Amino acid sequence: QVQLVESGGGLVQAGGSLRLSCAASGSISSINAMGWYRQAPGKQRELVADITSGGSTNTNYADSMKGRFTISRDNAKNTVYLQMNSLKPEDTAVYYCNANLHVRPGLAADYWGQGTQVTVSS
């Protein structure tokens, strides 16, 4: 069993900041990558940012988040963070944590958190 538990969502005014956290726990052999996606009402789920691990850490951001959002990771805690600054009303969405991980060597799969609501008021 693998669980991803998110925290840190809430209501913030435009221009404000929030920090999301997602901790992975359970039968984890290794984690390849973790990331954040979001889904606004009536829209498809989209990538916000992701981060790989290993010898070198690579990050990837959606264009609209570059310069405002920062993804980071604590490998020792199996936790990924998303620092969101200069928030806009259009950032309002449910934010989901994703992890691509091995439950044992050779068996990798994607896991999702339950989602956390981020609401940005104008």
C-alpha positions as CSV (number, residue, x, y, z in Angstrom):
1,Q,0.0,0.0,0.0
2,V,1.2,3.4,-1.0
3,Q,-0.3,6.7,0.2
4,L,0.3,10.2,-0.9
5,V,-1.0,12.8,1.6
6,E,-1.2,16.4,0.6
7,S,-1.5,19.5,2.8
8,G,-1.2,23.2,2.5
9,G,-4.1,24.2,0.3
10,G,-6.5,27.0,1.2
11,L,-7.9,30.4,0.3
12,V,-5.5,33.3,-0.5
13,Q,-5.8,36.6,-2.1
14,A,-4.3,37.4,-5.5
15,G,-0.6,38.1,-5.2
16,G,-0.3,35.9,-2.1
17,S,1.6,32.7,-1.6
18,L,0.9,29.1,-0.5
19,R,3.1,26.1,0.1
20,L,1.9,22.7,-0.7
21,S,3.4,19.5,0.7
22,C,3.0,15.9,-0.3
23,A,4.4,13.0,1.7
24,A,4.6,9.5,0.2
25,S,4.5,6.5,2.6
26,G,4.0,2.8,2.5
27,S,5.7,0.0,0.7
28,I,8.1,2.1,-1.4
29,S,11.3,0.7,-2.9
30,S,12.4,3.9,-4.6
31,I,10.8,7.0,-6.1
32,N,11.6,8.0,-9.6
33,A,9.8,11.3,-9.8
34,M,7.2,13.4,-7.9
35,G,5.1,16.2,-9.2
36,W,2.0,18.3,-9.0
37,Y,-1.0,18.5,-11.3
38,R,-4.1,20.7,-11.0
39,Q,-7.6,20.5,-12.3
40,A,-9.9,23.5,-12.5
41,P,-13.7,23.1,-12.8
42,G,-14.6,22.1,-16.3
43,K,-11.0,21.7,-17.4
44,Q,-8.6,18.8,-17.9
45,R,-6.0,17.9,-15.3
46,E,-2.7,19.6,-16.2
47,L,0.9,19.4,-15.2
48,V,2.1,22.1,-12.8
49,A,5.6,20.9,-12.1
50,D,7.6,17.7,-11.5
51,I,11.0,16.8,-10.2
52,T,13.1,13.7,-10.6
53,S,15.6,12.3,-8.2
54,G,18.9,10.5,-8.6
55,G,22.3,11.7,-9.2
56,S,21.0,15.0,-10.6
57,T,17.7,16.5,-9.9
58,N,15.7,17.8,-12.9
59,T,12.7,20.0,-12.6
60,N,10.0,20.7,-15.2
61,Y,7.4,23.5,-15.1
62,A,4.4,24.4,-17.1
63,D,5.0,27.6,-18.9
64,S,2.4,29.6,-17.0
65,M,4.0,28.6,-13.6
66,K,7.6,29.4,-14.5
67,G,9.0,32.1,-12.3
68,R,6.1,31.9,-9.8
69,F,6.2,28.3,-8.6
70,T,9.1,26.3,-7.2
71,I,9.1,22.6,-6.8
72,S,11.5,20.9,-4.4
73,R,11.9,17.6,-2.8
74,D,13.2,16.0,0.4
75,N,14.3,12.5,-0.5
76,A,14.9,11.5,3.0
77,K,11.2,12.2,3.8
78,N,9.8,11.1,0.5
79,T,8.2,14.5,0.4
80,V,7.7,17.0,-2.4
81,Y,6.8,20.7,-2.0
82,L,5.3,23.3,-4.2
83,Q,6.0,26.9,-3.3
84,M,3.4,29.1,-5.1
85,N,4.0,32.8,-5.2
86,S,2.2,35.7,-7.0
87,L,-0.9,33.6,-7.1
88,K,-3.6,34.6,-9.6
89,P,-7.3,33.8,-9.6
90,E,-6.7,31.5,-12.6
91,D,-4.5,29.3,-10.3
92,T,-7.7,28.3,-8.5
93,A,-8.0,24.5,-8.8
94,V,-7.6,21.2,-7.0
95,Y,-4.0,20.4,-6.8
96,Y,-3.0,16.7,-7.0
97,C,0.3,15.1,-6.0
98,N,1.7,12.4,-8.2
99,A,4.5,10.0,-7.7
100,N,6.1,7.5,-10.0
101,L,7.7,5.0,-7.8
102,H,8.8,1.4,-7.4
103,V,7.0,-0.8,-4.8
104,R,9.7,-3.3,-5.5
105,P,12.6,-3.4,-8.1
106,G,11.2,-3.7,-11.6
107,L,7.6,-2.8,-10.7
108,A,6.9,0.9,-11.1
109,A,3.5,2.7,-11.1
110,D,1.9,6.1,-10.8
111,Y,0.2,7.0,-7.5
112,W,-2.0,10.0,-6.8
113,G,-3.0,12.0,-3.7
114,Q,-6.5,12.9,-2.8
115,G,-6.1,16.5,-3.9
116,T,-6.1,19.8,-2.1
117,Q,-8.1,22.8,-3.0
118,V,-6.4,26.1,-3.8
119,T,-8.6,29.1,-4.1
120,V,-7.3,32.5,-5.1
121,S,-9.6,35.4,-4.7
122,S,-9.4,38.6,-6.8
